[in-house]
Amino acid sequence: MRTPSKSRSHSQERMLDDLVRSLGKSDFSRVRATLKGLPPPAKIYGSQPDATAWKEREYIFDLETDISVKGAHCSVKWRDFGIYARDHDARFCVVVPETSALIARFRLGLMEIDAEVLTI
């Protein structure tokens, strides 16, 4: 099993833990996450989602903090996850703190990526 990424911040680790718990309480199955003790999600076109799960379809989750949501790395990951979701009838979700929801929606809109923005 994979251990948490050394580059992930404590707040991202806490957000991911909260997301995984929420998925378990919401009837999702086949939960995979980049957390110790869980199998990691498969890479999608070379990009690593933070979590994936199933509930009638596949869900792909990318977590970003107030700082990381503004980074250039999001563009590559979000494009990869958005294309995959479109082509595989999956759902792509960007998970951010409430303070970054508008930024995430704005960036996704500029990139014309169909994704749900969830706050945690």
Backbone hydrogen bonds, N-H to C=O, Kabsch-Sander energy under -0.5 kcal/mol:
donor,donor_aa,acceptor,acceptor_aa,energy
8,R,5,S,-0.9
13,E,9,S,-2.3
14,R,10,H,-2.3
15,M,11,S,-2.5
16,L,12,Q,-2.6
17,D,13,E,-2.2
18,D,14,R,-2.5
19,L,15,M,-2.5
20,V,16,L,-2.7
21,R,17,D,-2.1
22,S,18,D,-2.2
23,L,19,L,-2.6
24,G,20,V,-2.0
25,K,21,R,-1.6
26,S,22,S,-0.8
26,S,23,L,-0.8
27,D,24,G,-0.7
28,F,23,L,-1.9
29,S,54,W,-3.0
32,R,52,T,-2.8
33,A,39,P,-1.5
34,T,50,D,-2.0
35,L,33,A,-1.5
38,L,35,L,-1.9
44,I,47,S,-3.4
45,Y,43,K,-0.6
47,S,44,I,-2.3
50,D,61,F,-1.7
51,A,61,F,-1.6
52,T,32,R,-2.3
53,A,59,Y,-1.7
54,W,29,S,-2.9
55,K,57,R,-2.3
59,Y,53,A,-3.1
60,I,91,R,-2.8
61,F,51,A,-3.0
62,D,93,C,-2.3
64,E,95,V,-2.6
69,V,65,T,-2.1
70,K,67,I,-1.4
71,G,68,S,-1.8
74,C,71,G,-1.1
75,S,72,A,-1.1
76,V,72,A,-0.8
77,K,73,H,-1.9
78,W,74,C,-3.3
79,R,75,S,-1.8
80,D,76,V,-2.4
81,F,77,K,-2.9
82,G,78,W,-2.6
83,I,79,R,-2.5
84,Y,80,D,-2.2
85,A,81,F,-2.6
86,R,82,G,-2.3
87,D,83,I,-2.5
88,H,84,Y,-1.6
89,D,86,R,-0.7
90,A,85,A,-2.2
91,R,58,E,-2.7
93,C,60,I,-3.2
94,V,116,E,-2.7
95,V,62,D,-3.0
95,V,93,C,-0.5
96,V,94,V,-0.5
96,V,118,L,-2.6
100,S,97,P,-2.3
101,A,98,E,-1.2
104,A,100,S,-2.4
105,R,101,A,-2.6
106,F,102,L,-2.5
107,R,103,I,-2.7
108,L,104,A,-2.6
109,G,105,R,-2.4
110,L,106,F,-2.4
111,M,107,R,-1.8
112,E,108,L,-0.5
112,E,109,G,-0.9
113,I,108,L,-2.5
115,A,113,I,-0.9
116,E,92,F,-2.5
118,L,94,V,-2.9
118,L,116,E,-0.6
120,I,96,V,-1.6
